[in-house]
Amino acid sequence: MNWILLVIAGLFEVAFAFCLGKAKSATGNEMYLWYVGFLVTLGVSMGLLVKATQTLPIGTAYAVWTGIGAVGTVLVGIFVFKEPATFLRILFLATLIGSIIGLKAVSAH
């Protein structure tokens, strides 16, 4: 169950990075709404991470959480914010995904 919470926490990390990206290009009240979204998703992400680390090893949980956030944020950058999808970028993204899977595979929980 805590692995599921950790994955959801990672997805909320992607959401708060997305909110930061949208706030950067917004103005006025819309910008403040994106910052509120950032704070809410940050709080949910951190809360779920804390809950997951009650039974999962902190080093593994934190690495998986940040890895999910990094992979998701890069994908959002490519598909939403039209960042470049170069060969090397995709290669390193694939190695990061492999590392996340590997950490999960060797975890005792």
Salt bridges, closest charged atoms under 4 A:
GLU83 OE1 - ARG89 NH2 2.96
